[in-house]
Amino acid sequence: MVHSTSILVKASDPELSLQQVGNLIREARLKADLTQKDLALKLGVSTPTVNKFEKNGHQLTIGTLSKIARVLEVDLVVGFLT
């Protein structure tokens, strides 16, 4: 089942926005009934890296977000607001 998720990154407050993205990743991972270790294995990254993604959006690129969305079976919409 694919859950629709919209992620809006507000250009004027990037740190808060990255934290919001991290929260959405965590919520989607929990809905998929995966641990951080499970997600890390599926993404080919370390568990601490997944923790950093969820905690503050650390080192997230559009490519990484796309891969996470595929693994968690969610739709990804990224918009930039000014």
C-alpha positions as CSV (number, residue, x, y, z in Angstrom):
1,M,0.0,0.0,0.0
2,V,1.4,3.4,-1.0
3,H,0.9,6.3,1.4
4,S,1.0,9.8,0.0
5,T,3.5,12.0,1.7
6,S,4.2,15.6,0.9
7,I,7.4,17.2,2.0
8,L,7.6,21.0,1.7
9,V,10.9,22.5,2.3
10,K,10.6,26.2,3.2
11,A,13.7,28.0,2.0
12,S,13.6,30.7,4.7
13,D,13.9,28.1,7.5
14,P,16.1,25.2,6.2
15,E,17.0,23.7,9.6
16,L,13.4,23.4,10.8
17,S,12.4,22.0,7.4
18,L,15.1,19.3,7.5
19,Q,13.9,18.4,11.0
20,Q,10.4,18.1,9.6
21,V,11.7,15.8,6.8
22,G,13.4,13.7,9.3
23,N,10.2,13.4,11.3
24,L,8.4,12.3,8.2
25,I,11.0,9.6,7.5
26,R,10.7,8.3,11.0
27,E,6.9,8.2,10.8
28,A,7.0,6.4,7.5
29,R,9.6,3.9,8.8
30,L,7.4,3.1,11.8
31,K,4.3,2.7,9.6
32,A,6.3,0.2,7.5
33,D,7.2,-1.6,10.7
34,L,10.9,-1.3,10.2
35,T,13.7,-0.6,12.7
36,Q,16.4,1.9,11.9
37,K,18.7,-1.1,11.3
38,D,16.2,-2.6,8.8
39,L,16.0,0.6,6.9
40,A,19.7,1.0,6.9
41,L,20.2,-2.4,5.4
42,K,17.7,-1.7,2.7
43,L,19.3,1.6,1.9
44,G,22.9,0.3,2.1
45,V,23.9,2.8,4.8
46,S,24.7,2.5,8.5
47,T,22.2,2.6,11.3
48,P,23.7,5.8,12.7
49,T,23.2,7.4,9.2
50,V,19.5,6.6,9.3
51,N,19.4,8.0,12.8
52,K,20.9,11.2,11.5
53,F,18.4,11.4,8.7
54,E,15.6,11.1,11.1
55,K,17.0,13.4,13.8
56,N,17.8,16.4,11.6
57,G,17.7,15.5,7.9
58,H,21.5,15.2,8.0
59,Q,23.1,14.8,4.5
60,L,19.7,14.2,2.8
61,T,19.8,14.8,-1.0
62,I,16.9,14.5,-3.4
63,G,18.4,11.2,-4.5
64,T,18.5,9.8,-1.0
65,L,15.0,11.0,-0.3
66,S,13.8,9.3,-3.5
67,K,15.5,6.0,-2.4
68,I,14.0,6.2,1.1
69,A,10.5,6.8,-0.5
70,R,10.9,3.8,-2.7
71,V,12.0,1.6,0.2
72,L,9.2,2.8,2.5
73,E,6.7,2.7,-0.3
74,V,5.6,6.3,0.0
75,D,5.1,9.0,-2.6
76,L,7.5,11.9,-2.4
77,V,6.7,15.5,-3.3
78,V,9.3,18.1,-2.6
79,G,8.5,21.8,-3.0
80,F,10.5,24.9,-2.2
81,L,8.6,27.8,-0.7
82,T,9.9,31.3,-0.3
